[in-house]
Amino acid sequence: MENRADRVRTALLAAFPGAEVAIRDDSHRHAGHAGARPEGETHYAVRVVTPAFGGMNRVARSRAVHAALAAEFDAGMHALQLELRAPGEG
C-alpha cells in the first residue's frame, strides 16, 4: 500500500510530467498542533521544479499544486510548505 508521500509524488508527476519533485514528511514536527494526527502523514514540505511554472506567479503555482493534491487534502492532509520553481530560478 502506498503511503501519502508516494501518492503526493504520483499526483504531482501526473500534473507536471517530468518535474523534479522532492517530498519531506514533517508531521512529527507538528504533533499536538491543529490538523496533526497520531498516525502522521498530515504535514509535508514539497519542492517542485518544472517548466510548467514558467511565467506563473507564486499564487498561480500554489493553486496549481493544491488543485493537483485536492484528493489528499480531502483525505486528511493538513498542510504543505511549498518551494515551487521553474528551471533556472534560484
Backbone as numpy.savetxt, mean C-alpha at the origin, in Angstrom:
# Nx Ny Nz CAx CAy CAz Cx Cy Cz
-2.18 -20.21 2.09 -3.01 -19.02 2.09 -2.13 -17.77 2.09
-2.45 -16.83 1.23 -1.68 -15.59 1.14 -1.94 -14.71 2.36
-0.89 -14.03 2.81 -1.09 -13.04 3.86 -1.45 -11.71 3.21
-1.78 -10.74 4.02 -2.22 -9.45 3.48 -1.11 -8.78 2.66
0.13 -8.85 3.09 1.21 -8.22 2.33 1.29 -8.80 0.92
1.11 -10.10 0.79 1.12 -10.73 -0.53 -0.05 -10.24 -1.37
-1.23 -10.13 -0.75 -2.40 -9.64 -1.49 -2.23 -8.19 -1.90
-1.64 -7.38 -1.04 -1.38 -5.97 -1.36 -0.43 -5.90 -2.56
0.64 -6.69 -2.53 1.61 -6.71 -3.64 0.91 -7.11 -4.94
0.09 -8.16 -4.89 -0.62 -8.63 -6.07 -1.55 -7.55 -6.62
-2.29 -6.89 -5.75 -3.21 -5.83 -6.18 -2.47 -4.65 -6.79
-1.35 -4.27 -6.19 -0.59 -3.13 -6.71 0.03 -3.46 -8.06
0.55 -4.67 -8.21 1.13 -5.05 -9.50 0.07 -5.20 -10.58
-1.14 -5.57 -10.20 -2.24 -5.63 -11.17 -2.63 -4.23 -11.63
-2.61 -3.28 -10.70 -2.98 -1.90 -11.02 -1.85 -1.16 -11.73
-0.61 -1.51 -11.39 0.57 -0.82 -11.92 1.58 -1.86 -12.42
1.29 -2.50 -13.55 2.17 -3.56 -14.06 3.62 -3.09 -14.19
4.52 -3.94 -13.74 5.95 -3.63 -13.85 6.47 -2.69 -12.78
5.63 -2.29 -11.85 6.05 -1.36 -10.80 7.06 -2.02 -9.87
7.87 -1.20 -9.25 8.73 -1.64 -8.15 7.89 -1.46 -6.88
7.67 -2.54 -6.15 6.80 -2.50 -4.98 7.55 -3.06 -3.77
7.56 -2.30 -2.69 8.12 -2.76 -1.42 7.06 -2.55 -0.35
6.89 -3.56 0.50 5.85 -3.54 1.52 6.46 -3.94 2.85
6.13 -3.18 3.88 6.59 -3.50 5.24 5.37 -3.50 6.16
5.18 -4.57 6.91 4.09 -4.67 7.88 4.55 -3.99 9.17
3.93 -2.86 9.49 4.26 -2.11 10.70 3.21 -2.30 11.79
2.38 -3.30 11.67 1.28 -3.50 12.62 1.76 -3.58 14.06
2.89 -4.24 14.28 3.41 -4.40 15.64 3.71 -3.05 16.30
4.00 -2.04 15.50 4.31 -0.71 16.03 3.05 0.05 16.44
1.89 -0.48 16.11 0.63 0.22 16.37 -0.27 -0.55 17.34
0.27 -1.53 18.01 -0.52 -2.31 18.97 -1.16 -1.37 19.99
-2.45 -1.54 20.19 -3.18 -0.70 21.14 -3.72 0.58 20.55
-3.36 0.90 19.32 -3.84 2.11 18.66 -5.13 1.82 17.91
-5.78 2.88 17.47 -7.02 2.74 16.69 -6.76 1.89 15.45
-7.65 0.96 15.21 -7.57 0.13 14.02 -6.67 -1.08 14.14
-5.87 -1.14 15.20 -4.97 -2.29 15.38 -5.78 -3.51 15.82
-5.34 -4.67 15.39 -5.96 -5.94 15.79 -4.88 -6.84 16.36
-5.24 -7.68 17.32 -4.23 -8.56 17.92 -3.50 -9.43 16.90
-4.19 -9.84 15.83 -3.56 -10.70 14.82 -2.68 -9.92 13.85
-2.70 -8.59 13.94 -1.86 -7.76 13.07 -2.44 -7.58 11.69
-1.57 -7.34 10.72 -1.94 -7.11 9.31 -2.91 -5.94 9.14
-2.64 -4.84 9.86 -3.52 -3.67 9.78 -2.80 -2.40 9.31
-1.52 -2.30 9.56 -0.76 -1.09 9.26 0.46 -1.44 8.40
0.60 -0.76 7.26 1.67 -1.07 6.33 2.36 0.19 5.83
3.62 0.04 5.50 4.37 1.06 4.76 4.59 0.49 3.36
4.25 1.28 2.35 4.29 0.81 0.97 5.08 1.82 0.13
5.99 1.29 -0.67 6.74 2.10 -1.64 6.43 1.55 -3.03
5.96 2.44 -3.92 5.66 2.05 -5.29 6.36 3.03 -6.23
7.13 2.50 -7.15 7.77 3.31 -8.19 7.25 2.78 -9.52
6.58 3.66 -10.26 6.00 3.25 -11.53 5.89 4.44 -12.49
6.10 4.21 -13.77 5.91 5.27 -14.75 4.47 5.81 -14.75
3.52 5.01 -14.27 2.12 5.45 -14.23 1.94 6.70 -13.38
2.87 6.96 -12.45 2.76 8.14 -11.60 3.31 9.40 -12.25
3.96 9.27 -13.39 4.48 10.44 -14.09 3.35 11.39 -14.43
3.51 12.64 -14.09 2.49 13.64 -14.38 1.34 13.68 -13.38
1.34 12.78 -12.42 0.29 12.76 -11.39 0.80 13.48 -10.15
-0.08 14.25 -9.51 0.32 14.88 -8.25 0.21 13.87 -7.11
0.65 14.28 -5.94 0.70 13.40 -4.77 -0.68 12.85 -4.41
-1.70 13.69 -4.46 -3.05 13.27 -4.10 -3.59 12.24 -5.11
-3.37 12.48 -6.39 -3.84 11.55 -7.42 -3.15 10.19 -7.27
-1.87 10.20 -6.96 -1.14 8.95 -6.74 -1.73 8.18 -5.57
-1.96 8.89 -4.48 -2.52 8.26 -3.29 -3.91 7.69 -3.57
-4.73 8.44 -4.28 -6.07 7.95 -4.62 -6.00 6.70 -5.49
-5.06 6.66 -6.41 -4.92 5.49 -7.29 -4.53 4.26 -6.48
-3.63 4.42 -5.53 -3.21 3.29 -4.69 -4.36 2.85 -3.78
-5.04 3.81 -3.17 -6.17 3.44 -2.31 -7.27 2.74 -3.10
-7.51 3.16 -4.32 -8.52 2.48 -5.16 -8.09 1.05 -5.45
-6.80 0.85 -5.72 -6.30 -0.50 -6.01 -6.41 -1.42 -4.79
-6.39 -0.82 -3.61 -6.39 -1.60 -2.37 -7.72 -1.53 -1.62
-8.77 -1.09 -2.28 -10.08 -0.93 -1.63 -10.55 -2.21 -0.96
-10.36 -3.35 -1.61 -10.80 -4.63 -1.02 -10.07 -4.93 0.28
-8.79 -4.56 0.36 -8.04 -4.80 1.60 -8.50 -3.88 2.72
-8.82 -2.63 2.38 -9.37 -1.73 3.40 -10.72 -2.27 3.88
-11.53 -2.76 2.97 -12.83 -3.33 3.33 -12.67 -4.56 4.22
-11.54 -5.25 4.09 -11.29 -6.48 4.85 -10.47 -6.24 6.12
-10.30 -4.98 6.53 -9.68 -4.71 7.82 -8.32 -4.03 7.82
-7.75 -3.77 6.65 -6.52 -2.99 6.65 -6.87 -1.58 7.11
-6.08 -1.02 7.99 -6.43 0.25 8.61 -5.64 1.43 8.07
-4.34 1.25 7.83 -3.52 2.41 7.49 -2.37 2.06 6.57
-2.02 3.03 5.73 -0.86 2.91 4.84 0.01 4.14 4.97
1.30 3.92 5.08 2.28 4.98 4.93 2.79 4.83 3.50
2.65 5.87 2.69 2.93 5.74 1.26 4.15 6.53 0.83
4.95 5.90 -0.01 6.02 6.57 -0.76 5.75 6.20 -2.21
5.28 7.18 -2.98 4.84 6.93 -4.34 5.65 7.81 -5.28
6.39 7.18 -6.20 7.31 7.89 -7.07 7.19 7.40 -8.51
7.50 8.29 -9.44 7.75 7.90 -10.82 9.26 7.63 -10.92
9.70 6.80 -11.86 11.14 6.55 -12.00 11.91 7.87 -12.16
13.05 7.94 -11.49 13.89 9.13 -11.58 13.57 10.20 -10.56
12.47 10.06 -9.84 12.15 11.02 -8.78 12.89 10.62 -7.52
13.38 11.62 -6.79 14.15 11.42 -5.57 13.47 10.61 -4.59
